[in-house]
Amino acid sequence: MVRHDAPFPRSCVMAESTPPEPWRRRLRARALAGLAQLAGSPADPLVRATLWSIAFGARFTRYDALVRRNLALALPERSPEERERVRVAMWTHTRRIFHEWLVLSTPRAPKLLDMVDLGDSVARLREHARGGRGMLLCTAHIGNWELLAARLRREGFDGAVVGYRKRRDSSADWLVEMRASLGVRSLAQDDSPRELLGVLRSGGGLGLLCDLEVKRLSGTWLPFLGSPALTMTAPAALARASGLALIPLRCVARGEGYELRVEDPLELERSTDRRAAEEALLERLNDTYSRWIRRDPEQWVWYRPRWSEPPQEARERLAARAPLSARTPRSR
């Protein structure tokens, strides 16, 4: 178990003199800016061809090896042929969302936003926000999470998204600026918890991406797609501090468009032991993400690290735990 004292522990203070940005990052940022200018224009085929080449080349890197390992670990019930189809389709989907992010940074963004089917999502979120209540919005790296934030902002939902802020990386700054151009505010994971809670207390929505392993943040080991995985504790800590439920939502591809769907809130059980209650909430959130991924496996980021080797203490603790259904009821 790692620290529980704050949703996102503060990082170390940087030295007064920092080294210059690596040239590869500067080059990547310039390439992004150049491609963004062409995305959606008559020169768009060139952009798509460039992204196709990058995605194809990624199949021969360490990232593709990680995809294969993750698929074998998380989807053992599927045949090797099925996992191979997921692997190829995942790189195709990755190419698609990168192109869409480029379009979102241009004046052509509204056309892409129009392709999101909202269903009853807006009505459900307005009900959650009634009376000026904030919302803890939890999504995963599935479908197009940047499109999700931009589409909700266009519907009038205010707030911020929380993400990793990489220092000395102007390509990461490009992503923050893309969000800002759509009215989406970005906060860093190492920002003060007071600032995060301030968004909620002002009646805004706080967007969290909490499906991956982030070793620098407070975490605990819980099942994810059937295997022990380091799970960030920030959603549970924020739920306890704010008194709000977690609201799972996702924006996944359906044909040429997307559908944005909001699920029932996940409540923190306050009548049990604090650690047990928070872990039960996080496990239900992991179960939700696992269900989404099993339904649309090609839309998740299998190239990202998710399953490190857990310490022996974590293995023993998980083995000794009763099934989740026997410990706490699921939210309806």
GUZAGU-45857 format. One line per field, with one value per residue (C-alpha): x, y, z; residue in three letters; residue number from 1. Coordinates in steps of 0.001 Angstrom, whole numbers. Example, Ala and Ser with C-alpha at 12.3 -4.5 7.8 and 13.67 -1.06 7.14 Angstrom:
// residues 2
x (12300 / 13670)
y (-4500 / -1060)
z (7800 / 7140)
type (Ala / Ser)
seq (1 / 2)
This chain:
// residues 332
x (0 / 1287 / 482 / -3135 / -2606 / -3634 / -5462 / -2394 / 865 / 2938 / 5962 / 9417 / 10225 / 12267 / 15672 / 15925 / 17860 / 16336 / 17914 / 16587 / 13802 / 15133 / 15305 / 13082 / 10256 / 10665 / 10616 / 7503 / 5708 / 6526 / 5297 / 2041 / 1527 / 2240 / -78 / -2820 / -2739 / -3357 / -5891 / -9340 / -8049 / -7584 / -4165 / -5757 / -4818 / -1182 / -1925 / -3696 / -850 / 1664 / -348 / -771 / 3012 / 3557 / 948 / 2344 / 5870 / 4710 / 3927 / 7659 / 8541 / 8579 / 5085 / 3698 / 5465 / 3727 / 379 / 835 / 1773 / -1120 / -3653 / -2445 / -2664 / -6029 / -7910 / -6696 / -10137 / -9796 / -7980 / -4600 / -6341 / -8889 / -6186 / -4277 / -7370 / -7697 / -4018 / -4267 / -7590 / -6145 / -3407 / -6037 / -8134 / -5056 / -4394 / -8013 / -8082 / -4754 / -6208 / -9304 / -7181 / -5501 / -8911 / -10060 / -7245 / -8587 / -11687 / -13043 / -13634 / -17423 / -18035 / -16333 / -18249 / -21492 / -20669 / -21132 / -24494 / -25356 / -28373 / -29704 / -26240 / -26801 / -30097 / -28490 / -25565 / -27822 / -29717 / -26463 / -25457 / -28818 / -28502 / -24952 / -23394 / -20024 / -19427 / -16595 / -16483 / -14422 / -13504 / -10829 / -8389 / -11006 / -12710 / -11831 / -11565 / -10523 / -13621 / -15705 / -14455 / -14885 / -18422 / -19564 / -18034 / -20055 / -23174 / -22361 / -20722 / -17925 / -14987 / -11574 / -9791 / -6856 / -3859 / -124 / 1786 / 5138 / 7774 / 9939 / 7654 / 6044 / 4115 / 2298 / 1696 / 92 / -2486 / -3263 / -3647 / -5919 / -8207 / -8127 / -9183 / -12337 / -12953 / -11616 / -9385 / -6452 / -5133 / -2007 / -2028 / 393 / -1717 / -2931 / -5864 / -7455 / -7527 / -9146 / -11760 / -12326 / -13602 / -16152 / -17207 / -17845 / -20293 / -17986 / -17186 / -13757 / -12688 / -10415 / -8637 / -7884 / -7570 / -3769 / -836 / 791 / 3600 / 4352 / 831 / -796 / -2104 / -3283 / -3289 / -6699 / -7991 / -8209 / -9347 / -8749 / -5159 / -3667 / -2966 / -1732 / -4814 / -4660 / -6553 / -7307 / -10945 / -11826 / -9950 / -11760 / -15111 / -14553 / -13329 / -16137 / -19006 / -19719 / -20217 / -18074 / -19879 / -18475 / -18840 / -17219 / -17186 / -16663 / -16607 / -19651 / -19036 / -17867 / -19268 / -19236 / -21673 / -21309 / -22885 / -23189 / -23623 / -25122 / -23020 / -20751 / -21190 / -18564 / -19846 / -19212 / -20381 / -17375 / -13644 / -12172 / -9570 / -11986 / -14658 / -12268 / -10897 / -14431 / -15284 / -12128 / -12739 / -16221 / -14716 / -12119 / -14924 / -16735 / -13650 / -13038 / -16574 / -16058 / -12735 / -14081 / -16884 / -14603 / -11077 / -9700 / -10481 / -8322 / -4621 / -3022 / 378 / 471 / 1935 / -829 / 258 / 3544 / 4620 / 2845 / 4802 / 4281 / 2324 / -170 / -590 / -1265 / -3697 / -5672 / -5754 / -7157 / -9929 / -13513 / -15201 / -16366 / -20037 / -19711 / -18153 / -20178 / -23278 / -22900 / -24436 / -27723)
y (0 / 3440 / 6768 / 7707 / 11202 / 13164 / 12540 / 13460 / 13761 / 16777 / 16141 / 17229 / 20886 / 21345 / 22922 / 26584 / 25869 / 23143 / 21540 / 22557 / 20637 / 17577 / 18175 / 15157 / 16688 / 20010 / 18223 / 16258 / 19455 / 21113 / 18041 / 18129 / 21794 / 21209 / 18231 / 20111 / 22884 / 20331 / 18088 / 18321 / 20512 / 19470 / 18182 / 15839 / 12675 / 13538 / 13743 / 10386 / 8790 / 10113 / 8735 / 5405 / 5150 / 5925 / 3385 / 739 / 1345 / 1065 / -2605 / -3307 / -1563 / -2422 / -947 / -3700 / -6333 / -4860 / -4995 / -8718 / -9402 / -7363 / -9043 / -12510 / -11662 / -9883 / -11857 / -15468 / -16788 / -15456 / -17385 / -16186 / -15241 / -13095 / -11344 / -10681 / -9035 / -6859 / -5888 / -4780 / -2992 / -1169 / 417 / 1430 / 3044 / 4791 / 6311 / 7440 / 9260 / 10989 / 12346 / 13463 / 15260 / 17155 / 18144 / 19220 / 21783 / 23476 / 25488 / 22224 / 20819 / 21519 / 19060 / 16309 / 17229 / 16865 / 13183 / 12306 / 10724 / 11923 / 9706 / 10598 / 11517 / 15268 / 14854 / 12458 / 14775 / 17789 / 15808 / 15033 / 18708 / 20016 / 22509 / 23454 / 20154 / 19249 / 15994 / 13479 / 12234 / 9052 / 7759 / 5533 / 5626 / 4071 / 5447 / 9150 / 10724 / 14123 / 14240 / 13374 / 16413 / 18753 / 17546 / 18040 / 21509 / 22443 / 21340 / 23937 / 21771 / 23638 / 22261 / 20785 / 17591 / 16205 / 14777 / 14257 / 17451 / 16556 / 19177 / 20426 / 18908 / 21347 / 18505 / 17994 / 21749 / 21354 / 18994 / 21443 / 24247 / 22083 / 21542 / 25235 / 26154 / 24115 / 25661 / 22672 / 23557 / 21278 / 20614 / 18642 / 15499 / 17182 / 20307 / 21033 / 18835 / 22094 / 23252 / 20007 / 20157 / 23819 / 22810 / 20496 / 22986 / 25608 / 23225 / 22109 / 18680 / 17185 / 14692 / 11838 / 9276 / 6538 / 3213 / 3033 / 2358 / 5573 / 4642 / 8196 / 8566 / 7057 / 3596 / 226 / -3219 / -4376 / -6686 / -5174 / -7416 / -10367 / -9620 / -7557 / -4013 / -891 / 1321 / 5027 / 5943 / 9534 / 8867 / 7376 / 10087 / 12799 / 11057 / 10995 / 14597 / 15992 / 13720 / 13010 / 9746 / 8670 / 8989 / 6595 / 7758 / 6966 / 8110 / 5124 / 4767 / 3408 / 3339 / 6748 / 8477 / 8091 / 7490 / 9157 / 7226 / 7924 / 5078 / 4912 / 6610 / 4590 / 5587 / 5387 / 3176 / 5192 / 2661 / 368 / 578 / 3516 / 1547 / -1291 / 1155 / 3007 / -217 / -1516 / 1671 / 1479 / -2177 / -1392 / 1311 / -1182 / -3651 / -971 / -240 / -3959 / -4387 / -1517 / -2906 / -6415 / -4972 / -2743 / -4132 / -2529 / 933 / 644 / 1558 / -1880 / -317 / 1355 / -383 / -1710 / -4874 / -4635 / -7467 / -6892 / -7285 / -10472 / -8600 / -7379 / -10874 / -12354 / -9588 / -10000 / -13777 / -13440 / -11016 / -12132 / -11577 / -8002 / -9026 / -10519 / -7377 / -4458 / -4003 / -2554 / 818 / 587)
z (0 / -918 / 766 / 1428 / 2817 / -291 / -3582 / -5633 / -3640 / -4502 / -6645 / -5632 / -6203 / -9361 / -9146 / -10006 / -13185 / -15314 / -18370 / -21793 / -23447 / -25334 / -29066 / -29809 / -27815 / -29607 / -32940 / -31947 / -30928 / -34252 / -36124 / -34167 / -34952 / -38626 / -38903 / -37040 / -39627 / -42367 / -40575 / -42128 / -44977 / -48632 / -47511 / -44964 / -46934 / -46249 / -42515 / -42564 / -44501 / -41960 / -39051 / -40860 / -41252 / -37559 / -36432 / -38770 / -37529 / -33913 / -34567 / -34638 / -31380 / -27674 / -27461 / -29648 / -27554 / -24504 / -26326 / -26940 / -23308 / -21943 / -24231 / -23282 / -19585 / -19608 / -22289 / -21894 / -22781 / -26326 / -29012 / -30323 / -33565 / -31721 / -29718 / -32932 / -34454 / -31350 / -31584 / -35222 / -34649 / -31628 / -33725 / -36295 / -33571 / -32142 / -35535 / -35702 / -32362 / -32992 / -36210 / -34308 / -31711 / -34529 / -35895 / -32419 / -32382 / -35530 / -36486 / -37926 / -34436 / -34359 / -37187 / -35176 / -32024 / -33973 / -34532 / -30842 / -29965 / -26462 / -25747 / -22301 / -20976 / -20763 / -18913 / -16439 / -15791 / -15335 / -12729 / -10909 / -11061 / -9851 / -7029 / -7990 / -6962 / -8381 / -10237 / -10033 / -13632 / -14065 / -17480 / -18996 / -21883 / -24131 / -27211 / -27383 / -23935 / -25282 / -27457 / -24381 / -22454 / -25416 / -26141 / -22545 / -22495 / -25563 / -23685 / -21043 / -18378 / -16654 / -14672 / -15414 / -16390 / -14407 / -16221 / -16119 / -16838 / -18323 / -17697 / -20537 / -23166 / -25574 / -27219 / -23894 / -23858 / -27297 / -25792 / -22975 / -25520 / -27666 / -24684 / -23825 / -27369 / -26724 / -23316 / -21357 / -18409 / -17516 / -14011 / -13181 / -11054 / -8665 / -8228 / -4723 / -3591 / -2470 / -6093 / -7250 / -4524 / -5364 / -8803 / -7177 / -4508 / -7177 / -8866 / -11680 / -13019 / -12330 / -15001 / -13919 / -16090 / -13597 / -15427 / -15752 / -13454 / -12196 / -9826 / -8749 / -7260 / -4204 / -5084 / -3875 / -5506 / -6768 / -9516 / -13000 / -15839 / -13530 / -12462 / -9598 / -10754 / -9015 / -8812 / -8014 / -4843 / -5878 / -6949 / -3559 / -1666 / -3604 / -3100 / 657 / 844 / -1330 / -278 / -3961 / -5818 / -8758 / -12094 / -14740 / -18343 / -21659 / -25274 / -27577 / -31342 / -33135 / -36860 / -38062 / -34975 / -31216 / -28410 / -25024 / -22172 / -18446 / -15969 / -12486 / -9800 / -7532 / -3896 / -1180 / 1654 / 4821 / 7418 / 7056 / 7688 / 5753 / 3818 / 3063 / 1879 / -412 / -1880 / -2467 / -4362 / -6449 / -7204 / -8477 / -10675 / -11966 / -12671 / -14670 / -16725 / -17249 / -18597 / -21030 / -22221 / -22755 / -24879 / -26999 / -26512 / -29661 / -28260 / -25116 / -24788 / -24535 / -25314 / -21888 / -18783 / -16522 / -14739 / -12882 / -10621 / -7277 / -4048 / -2073 / 616 / -1978 / -3421 / 4 / 918 / -2304 / -1927 / 1601 / 660 / 291 / -3079 / -3558 / -3684 / -201 / 1271 / -43 / -2212 / -5670 / -6483 / -8266)
type (Met / Val / Arg / His / Asp / Ala / Pro / Phe / Pro / Arg / Ser / Cys / Val / Met / Ala / Glu / Ser / Thr / Pro / Pro / Glu / Pro / Trp / Arg / Arg / Arg / Leu / Arg / Ala / Arg / Ala / Leu / Ala / Gly / Leu / Ala / Gln / Leu / Ala / Gly / Ser / Pro / Ala / Asp / Pro / Leu / Val / Arg / Ala / Thr / Leu / Trp / Ser / Ile / Ala / Phe / Gly / Ala / Arg / Phe / Thr / Arg / Tyr / Asp / Ala / Leu / Val / Arg / Arg / Asn / Leu / Ala / Leu / Ala / Leu / Pro / Glu / Arg / Ser / Pro / Glu / Glu / Arg / Glu / Arg / Val / Arg / Val / Ala / Met / Trp / Thr / His / Thr / Arg / Arg / Ile / Phe / His / Glu / Trp / Leu / Val / Leu / Ser / Thr / Pro / Arg / Ala / Pro / Lys / Leu / Leu / Asp / Met / Val / Asp / Leu / Gly / Asp / Ser / Val / Ala / Arg / Leu / Arg / Glu / His / Ala / Arg / Gly / Gly / Arg / Gly / Met / Leu / Leu / Cys / Thr / Ala / His / Ile / Gly / Asn / Trp / Glu / Leu / Leu / Ala / Ala / Arg / Leu / Arg / Arg / Glu / Gly / Phe / Asp / Gly / Ala / Val / Val / Gly / Tyr / Arg / Lys / Arg / Arg / Asp / Ser / Ser / Ala / Asp / Trp / Leu / Val / Glu / Met / Arg / Ala / Ser / Leu / Gly / Val / Arg / Ser / Leu / Ala / Gln / Asp / Asp / Ser / Pro / Arg / Glu / Leu / Leu / Gly / Val / Leu / Arg / Ser / Gly / Gly / Gly / Leu / Gly / Leu / Leu / Cys / Asp / Leu / Glu / Val / Lys / Arg / Leu / Ser / Gly / Thr / Trp / Leu / Pro / Phe / Leu / Gly / Ser / Pro / Ala / Leu / Thr / Met / Thr / Ala / Pro / Ala / Ala / Leu / Ala / Arg / Ala / Ser / Gly / Leu / Ala / Leu / Ile / Pro / Leu / Arg / Cys / Val / Ala / Arg / Gly / Glu / Gly / Tyr / Glu / Leu / Arg / Val / Glu / Asp / Pro / Leu / Glu / Leu / Glu / Arg / Ser / Thr / Asp / Arg / Arg / Ala / Ala / Glu / Glu / Ala / Leu / Leu / Glu / Arg / Leu / Asn / Asp / Thr / Tyr / Ser / Arg / Trp / Ile / Arg / Arg / Asp / Pro / Glu / Gln / Trp / Val / Trp / Tyr / Arg / Pro / Arg / Trp / Ser / Glu / Pro / Pro / Gln / Glu / Ala / Arg / Glu / Arg / Leu / Ala / Ala / Arg / Ala / Pro / Leu / Ser / Ala / Arg / Thr / Pro / Arg / Ser / Arg)
seq (1 / 2 / 3 / 4 / 5 / 6 / 7 / 8 / 9 / 10 / 11 / 12 / 13 / 14 / 15 / 16 / 17 / 18 / 19 / 20 / 21 / 22 / 23 / 24 / 25 / 26 / 27 / 28 / 29 / 30 / 31 / 32 / 33 / 34 / 35 / 36 / 37 / 38 / 39 / 40 / 41 / 42 / 43 / 44 / 45 / 46 / 47 / 48 / 49 / 50 / 51 / 52 / 53 / 54 / 55 / 56 / 57 / 58 / 59 / 60 / 61 / 62 / 63 / 64 / 65 / 66 / 67 / 68 / 69 / 70 / 71 / 72 / 73 / 74 / 75 / 76 / 77 / 78 / 79 / 80 / 81 / 82 / 83 / 84 / 85 / 86 / 87 / 88 / 89 / 90 / 91 / 92 / 93 / 94 / 95 / 96 / 97 / 98 / 99 / 100 / 101 / 102 / 103 / 104 / 105 / 106 / 107 / 108 / 109 / 110 / 111 / 112 / 113 / 114 / 115 / 116 / 117 / 118 / 119 / 120 / 121 / 122 / 123 / 124 / 125 / 126 / 127 / 128 / 129 / 130 / 131 / 132 / 133 / 134 / 135 / 136 / 137 / 138 / 139 / 140 / 141 / 142 / 143 / 144 / 145 / 146 / 147 / 148 / 149 / 150 / 151 / 152 / 153 / 154 / 155 / 156 / 157 / 158 / 159 / 160 / 161 / 162 / 163 / 164 / 165 / 166 / 167 / 168 / 169 / 170 / 171 / 172 / 173 / 174 / 175 / 176 / 177 / 178 / 179 / 180 / 181 / 182 / 183 / 184 / 185 / 186 / 187 / 188 / 189 / 190 / 191 / 192 / 193 / 194 / 195 / 196 / 197 / 198 / 199 / 200 / 201 / 202 / 203 / 204 / 205 / 206 / 207 / 208 / 209 / 210 / 211 / 212 / 213 / 214 / 215 / 216 / 217 / 218 / 219 / 220 / 221 / 222 / 223 / 224 / 225 / 226 / 227 / 228 / 229 / 230 / 231 / 232 / 233 / 234 / 235 / 236 / 237 / 238 / 239 / 240 / 241 / 242 / 243 / 244 / 245 / 246 / 247 / 248 / 249 / 250 / 251 / 252 / 253 / 254 / 255 / 256 / 257 / 258 / 259 / 260 / 261 / 262 / 263 / 264 / 265 / 266 / 267 / 268 / 269 / 270 / 271 / 272 / 273 / 274 / 275 / 276 / 277 / 278 / 279 / 280 / 281 / 282 / 283 / 284 / 285 / 286 / 287 / 288 / 289 / 290 / 291 / 292 / 293 / 294 / 295 / 296 / 297 / 298 / 299 / 300 / 301 / 302 / 303 / 304 / 305 / 306 / 307 / 308 / 309 / 310 / 311 / 312 / 313 / 314 / 315 / 316 / 317 / 318 / 319 / 320 / 321 / 322 / 323 / 324 / 325 / 326 / 327 / 328 / 329 / 330 / 331 / 332)
